[in-house]
Amino acid sequence: MFSGVKSRSPETHDPVCGMQLDEKKTTAKSEYNGTIYYFCSPSCKAAFDKEPSKYAQRSGPSDKPKEGSGHEHHH
């Protein structure tokens, strides 16, 4: 399913919440425009899958959603 698709670095950030994670330890992932994106939780994956173009541009911790975006985490 993900073969032949470019992957991000082993240590990456969830494009929805900005949380740093190890792609080898997470099972939540989606492919968009030839790149695999990794997520800290099923809810972040669901948000990405709903609007991938909104989140695909985000790549680092400084790209966290703005205050009041409605995205809350309970890890």
N, C-alpha and C positions, 0 to 999 in steps of 0.2 A: 504494500500500500504506500509506503514512504520511500521505496527504493528509487535511487536516481535523483533524489531530492536533496538540495543543499540544506545543511544543518547549521545552526548558529554555534557559537563557541561552547565548550563543555560547561563553563560557568556562564550562565546567561541570566536574563531578567524576564520575569513575567511581563509581557507587553501591556497587560491590563492594569495591574497594581504596582508594578515596578519591583516586586520582591525578588531578591537574588536567589537563584536556585541552581542546583546541579542537574543538568539534563539527564544524567545517567540514573538519577534517583527519583525522577518524577514520571508518572504514567500518563498525566494529562498533557496531550499535545494535539496540534492541528497543523495542517499544511495549507499554505496560502501563497500563491504566486511563486511556487517552487522553493519555498523556505518552510522549514519546520519550526513552529513556535511552541514553547513549553510553558506550562501553567502550574501555579502552586495549588490550585483547587479546581474542582469541577465547575464552580460558579464563575471563575475567571475564564475558563475555557468556553463556557456557554456565552459569556459576554462577548468574547472574541469571535466566536462562530456566528453570532448575530450580526456583528458589524466589523468584519475583519479589516476593511480598509481604514477604519477609524484608529485601530490599534497597531497595525502592521508597521507604521512609521516609528513607533516607540521602541527604543532599544536599550535604554539604561535607566538607572535609578532616578535620574533627574527628570525623567519623563513620566513621573507618577501622575495619576489623574488629579485634576485641580480640586481644591477644597470644595466640598459641596457637590461632588459628582455623583453621590449616592452609592459609592462603592465602599463597603466596609468589610473588614476582615476580622475573623475570630479564630486565629490559629492557636 
